[in-house]
Each structure stands twice: as structure tokens, then as C-alpha cells.
Amino acid sequence: MVNFLHSFRHYFIEMAPALAVGFFLSGLIHEFIPDAWINRHLGGKGVKGVLWSSLIGTLVPVCCWGCLPIAVSFRKKGAALGPILAILVTTPATSINALIVTARILGLKFAIYLFFSVILMGVIIGLIGNRIKVTKPVKDNCGCDDGKNEIPMPAVKKPFLRRIVSVLRFAYIQMPKDIGKETLLGLALAASVESILPVGYLVKNYLRGSIGYLFALVFGLVTYICATMGVPLVDALLKQGLDRGAGFVLLLVGPITSYGTILVLRKEFGSKVLFYYLGMISLLGLALGYGFSFI
């Protein structure tokens, strides 16, 4: 129990700033990005929307916990499934800090391969995800009496102060209501895994060679690993005998997935999308990891 509480506190302190930033960005998206822009650039099911979202994902400096409210906001605005999944892949796995730390500790080739692998994974998952049919959400302010007689509301220019209040209300009241319980449960599950599994002992004695890839995939799926903070962990596991390709799998998959991501995806999109998301991450993660081992 002491280990669990320590791990939960560590995760909460590490994730709280990212969640705060993610919630605030979701409020900005809700208030300042027009539905028409979302529909034009992210609403279609072609390559354009996925490439736009992948670019946005590489520029937004938040982790997978922080990008959850951003993805939910895009969904409420009418974005297609593919761009949303691409954002969920590329946003947490890439950042300037993470790439610099990766290059310094694991080598420049490792960092370059990781960067392009993240972009490739996001584009592939996004393009295939666009072919999955999901129920469209009811928009926040559609201005309609019911589902049949929609009456567009005239554009009204609100005072700037009212818009800021709207941003904060959506960010820190509405979004915690939507995904707050799933986020806290995800933190608790991640802390449970970290406090129970003797990772270093298992790698040193049982997980050398090819079986290390399976371990890296499973461990990366069930335990959140920050893209920057995970680099020293991967380096330590490599020094204990983990294959470099397996280490790459862990550093690629770990930042993308978390229990929070899994729970929110299931709630917002359904089990079919969740299984597709995790399946493609697993398949592409292993393929890219094995590819890295040959370079």
C-alpha cells in the first residue's frame, strides 16, 4: 500500500501540469476554433485531415493524459475519427525535449528513427481509422430544438472577457466531468502496476532476447511512460540485457497508451475503436521495433 500511494502521488504530480495544460487547450479549441475550420481540415476522411492532425500533434507539447481533453474537444467539434487517432498517437510520443534527451542518452539514430516512426504510425492509424464507422456526437451548441429541425444560431460576437470565462468553464468544469473519473482510475491502475511488478529483476533474469519484445509491448501498453522521463528507464533496461529493438518498442508504445487513454477511448468511441487502436499500435510498434534492431 505504501508503494502504491508513493507511485500514485508520483504519477499525479507528474501528470497534473500536463492535464491542466491539456484542459486549457481544449477550452481554447472549444471557444476559438470554428466548427467550419474543423470540418474543413479535420472533418474529411482523406489524407489531408490526418496530415493536419499529425502536424498539430507533433507541435503540441503535452503527454497522452494532456492530449485526451484535446482529442475529446476535436470530437465534439465534428472532427473525423482518423485525425483524432493521429493526434492521440503523435502528440504524446514526440516533443523537442524528448528527442534531445533520446539523442543524448540513446544516440542520434535512435532519436531520428523514433521521430519518423511516430509520424508514420500516426498517419497509418489515422488513414485506416477513417474507414471505421462511429456515431457522431451531438455538438455542444448546435442551436437546434431536436434532431430533425436544426436552426442555425446567428453568429454573435461575445466580449473577450466572456470568451475567457467560457474557455475556463469548459476546460476546468466540463472536461473534468467528461473524463475526470476515467483519468483518476487510469492513474490508480498505472500506480498499481508500477508498485507490484519487479521490472528490473524480470528483465535481468528472464526477458533477454526475443521475449523482451513481448514484455516491452505489454509493459508499454499497461504502464504510462513519459516520452522524456522514459528515456533513462529504457537505457537502464537496455543495460540489464533488454534488446535495443525491444527498448525502442517500449519508448514508442509507452508514451502513447495509458489506462486513461483506454478508458476515455472506450467511453467516447466504443470498444471497436479501442481494440483497433490498441491492435494497430501493437502491430506497428513490434514491426518498427524489429526494424530498428536490424539497423
N, C-alpha and C positions, 0 to 999 in steps of 0.2 A: 504493500500500500504506500509506503514511503517513497519507493522508486516511482510508482505510478504518479503520485502527487508532484514529485520533482519533475518528471517528464512532462506532465500536463502543464505545469507552470512554465517550463521552458518553452513548450510549443506556443502557449498563449501569449507570452511576452514577445516571442519572435514573430507571431502572426498578426498581433493586434495592430501594429502600424500599417502593415500591408492591407489588412481588411479595412482600416479607416480610409486609406487612400483609394482602395477599390470602391468602397461605398460612395465616396465623394465623386469619383469619376463617373459612377453610374448616375448620380444625381445630375451632373453636368450633361451627360448624354440625354437623360430624360427631358431636361429643360431646354437645352440649347441646340441639339441636333434635330432638325426637322424630320418628320416621318418620310417626306418626299426624298430627302437625301439618302436615308436608309434604304428605301425601296429602290432607288436608282442604282446605288452602288453595292448594296448587300442583299437586296431582295431577290435578285435573279438567281438562276441555277446554273449559270455558266462559269467560265474560268475567272471572269472579271471580279466577281464578288469574293471569291476565295483568295485571289491575289491581294485584293484590297485589305481583307481581314488579316492575312498573314503579315502584310506590311505593318498594319496597325499593331498587331501582336508583338512584333519584334521591337517596336518603339515604346510601348507602354511598360514602364519599369515596375511591374507588380508580379507577385507569385501566383500560384494556382488558386490560393484562397482569395487573393485580391481580385483576380480576374473573373471569379464567379458572379459577383454582382454586375460586372460589366457585361458579361455574356447574357445574363438574365435581362438586363436593360435593352440590349440589342434585340432579344427575342420579343419583348413587349412592344418594341418599335416596329416589328414586322420583318426583321432580317431572316434570310433563309437559313436552313439548318447547317449547310456546308460552311459558310463563313463563320458561324458561331463555333462550330467544332474546330475550325482552323485557329480561331482566337484562343480557345482553350488549350490547344497544343503549343502554339508558338509563343504566347505571352509568358508563361512561367519558365519555359526552358531556355530562353535567351535573354541576356542582359549584358551591357558593357562590362560591368563588374565581374559577372560570372565568367565571361570569355577571357578577361585579363587574368583572373585567378587560375583558370584552367590552363592557359598557356604557360603561366609561370610555374605551376606545380606539376602538371601532367605533360606539358610540351605543346608547342605551337601546332603541330599536326593534329593533335587530339582536339584542340580548340577549333581549328578550321573545319575538321570533319564533323564535329558536333554542331556547329552553326548551320552548315548546309544540310545536315541530316534533319535538323529541326524544321527547316523550311520545306524540305521535301516531304516529310511526314505530314506537316500541316496541309500542304496542297493536296496530297493524295487522299487523306482522310476527309478533307473538305469537299473535293470533287465527287467522291463516292457517296458521301453523306447527303449531298444534294438530291440523290436519287431515292432517298428514304422518305416515305410519306409520313408527316407528323401533323397533328391537329394544330391549327393556327390559334394563338392566344387571342383573347379579347383585349383590344388596345385600351390603354389607360383612359384616354379622353377622346373616344370616338365621336361623341356628340350625337348619340342616337337613342331613340326610345326603346327599341328592341332590335332583334337581329334582322328583321325584314325591312323596316322603314328607317334607314340611316339618313340623317340630315346633317350634312357637314356644318360645323360651327364656324362662324366668320372669324377671321384672324383678328385678334385683339392684342395690341402691344401693351404688355404689362410693364409697370415700373421696374427698374433694375433691382431695387431692394426686395420687391415681392418675388422676383425671379430667384434671387439668392435664397430667400426663405423657402421657396419651393424646392430648390436644389437640396437644401439641408433636410427638409422634411422627408423627401423621397429617399435620400441617402441614409439617414440615421433613424428613420421611423419605419418607412415602408419596406426597405430592403431587409433589415433585421427581422421583420415579421415574416418575410417571404422565405428566407434561407437561414435565419439565425439558429433554429433548433438543429438543422442538419449540420451546420458548421461546428457547433459545440460538440455534437455527437461524434463528428469526424475527428476532432481534436482528442476526445477521450479514447477513441479506438486506436489512434496513432500512438498515444502515450502508453496504452496497454501493450501494444506490440513491442515498442522500444524497451519497456521496463521488464519484459518477460524473456525475450529472445537473447541468448548469449551469442551474438553475431560473430564476434572475433574468434571465439573458440570453434564455432562450426566451420568457418572458412579455413582456419589453420589446419583442422584435422579431417574434415570430410568433404569440403566443397572445392577442391582443386580440380582443374581441368574442365571438361565439358559440362559437368553437372553444375558448375558455378554459374553458367548462363541461366539455367532454370532458377537457381537461387536468386540471382540478380533481378530477374524479371519479377518473380513473386514478391521479393522484398521491396522492389521499387513500386509495385502496384499497391501494396498494402500499407507502406510507410511513406509519409511525405518527407522528401529530402529537398531542401532549398538548393537552387541551381548554384549558388555561390558557396553556401555552407557545406554542401555535399561533396565538394572537391577534396577537402582534406580527408573526409571519410573514405572516399573511393581510393585515394592514394594510400591510406593505411591498409585497406583491404587488399590492394594490389601487392603491397609489401609482405602481406601474410600469405600470398600464394594465389590470389584470385587472378584469373586470366584477364589480360588487358581488354579483350573484347567484351567479357562479362562486366568489367568495370565500366565500360562505355555504355552498356545496356542499362546499368543501374543509374548512371548520371543522366542518361536520356529519359528514362521512364520515371524515375523518382520525382523530379520536379513537376511532371505533367499531371500525375494522378495523386489523389488523396481520398480519404473517406468522405470528406466534404464534397469533392467533385462528384464522386459516385452517387451520393445521396441526393444532391441537387439535380444532377442529370436525370436520375430516375424520376424525381418528382416533376420536373419541368417538361421532360421529353418522353418518358416511358422506358420500360425495360428493354425494348427492342433497340432503341438508340444507344442505351447504356452498354448493352452487350456488343453492339457493333463497334463502339468507341474503344472499349477495352480490348476487344479482339484485334482490331487493326493496330492499336498501339503495341500489343504483344507481338503480333506477326512482324510488323515493320521494325520494332525495337530489336528483336532477335536477328532479323536479316541484316540490319545495319551494324549490329554488334559483331556478327560473324564476318561481315565485310571488312570491318575495321581490323580484325585480327589477322587478315591476310595482307594488310598494307604495311 
